[in-house]
Amino acid sequence: TPAQNARDYIKVENAKGTFSFTQDVVSPSDEVFSLFGTALTGMCATPSFVLEKGEGESTMYVNVCGDIQKAYTVDLNEIIDEGRETTRIALCACSTSSATAVGEITGVRLSDVIQMADMADGVNAVKVVGSDGYGKVLPLEYALEKEAMIVYKVNGEDVPSATQFWVPQTVAKYFTRDVVNVELIKMDEVPAVDGRADEYRAQVNILNSADSAVIAVGDEISFEGYADDVGEAIESVEFSLDGGEHWTKYKTKDANSESWVYWNFSYRPEKAGDYKLTVRATTKSGVVSPLLSSVYFTVAEASIQAPQSAMGV
C-alpha cells in the first residue's frame, strides 16, 4: 500500500490512546488443533501423521509404567466420574517459531493419573508418550508443579487425537498427542526444561490491518492483538507512532503467565496523512520484544457536511 512504502509517514511522539486487555480470549479450536498437528510435530517436535480415532474405539486408557513396583492402567473416565475433571485456560506455543494458540482445556491432572504408582527411590522424571511414539522427558517435580494435564476437550470440543498432554507455561515440544503411556523414570541428573528461543520472547502481534478502512481525521481507529511469553507474565504493552523513537507504555496489571495478553488499542489521529503504529511488549523480568509488530494506515481529511438548516432550501 502507499502508506506502507512511504518513508515520510507522520510521526507522533506520544502514542496516547485507549488501552485495555483481557486474558480470557481463546483461539478457535481448529487453530489449536492445527498447532498440535502442524507446529508441534513439524517445527516443535518430530514429523508425524494426523491422529484421529475411529468411532467406538477406546481412547481414555493410559498405562503408567517405568521405575515403579507394578505397572497399571488408568481409565480416565473413572477420574472424571470421581469429580476430578479440571478446566482452565492455557497457552500452547512453539519453542522455535511464532506459532501460538490459547485454548480452554478440559482434562485430568497428571498427579491424579500417577497417584497409585509405587515409585522407586530417586524417580525424578516423567515421559508422556503418544501412540506415534513421541514423548519428551520432563522433571517430575516440574510437571506436577505446573499441574500438567491429559486433555480431551479444547474449547468444549473433543480433540481430534482423543487426548493431548499439556504442560502450562511450557513450550509445546513437551506436549503429546493421543497419550498411551506415562513413564516414571529415575535419572542420574534431573533433565533441564527447554524454553522459547530468545528471538521469540515477549512475542507481540497485531491481528488486524487498516488497508481497507476509511479513516478520517478525528475518527477513532482500533487495533487488537496479543502478547505472550511462555513461562513469564507480560508486564506492559507499548506503542510507538514515530518508528520506535518514543514508546507509550500501558501496564498489564495482574496479568498471569498461563495465557496471552489479548490487547485492544484505540487512537484518534489529528492530522491527515500516512501513519505507522509499532507495538512491543515487556515481561516482568524486563525482557523486551526482539521482534516488533507494525501496521500502516492512512488518514484522510475530515469530510464537511452541509448544516441541517440548509437542507431542502
Secondary structure, DSSP 8 states (H G I E B T S, - for coil): -HHHH-S----BS----EEEEES-----HHHHHHIIIIIIIIIIS---------TT----EEEEEESBSS-EEEEHHHHHHTT--EEEEEEEE-SSSS-EEEEEEEEEEHHHHSTT--B-TTEEEEEEEETTS---EEEHHHHHHTT-EEEEEETTEE-TTS-EEE-TTS-GGG-EESEEEEEEEE-SS--------GGGTTEEEE----TT---BTT--EEEEEEEE-TTS-EEEEEEEBSTTSS-EEEE-TT--SSS-EEEEEEE--SS-EEEEEEEEEEETT--B-SS-EEEEEEEB-------GGGTT-
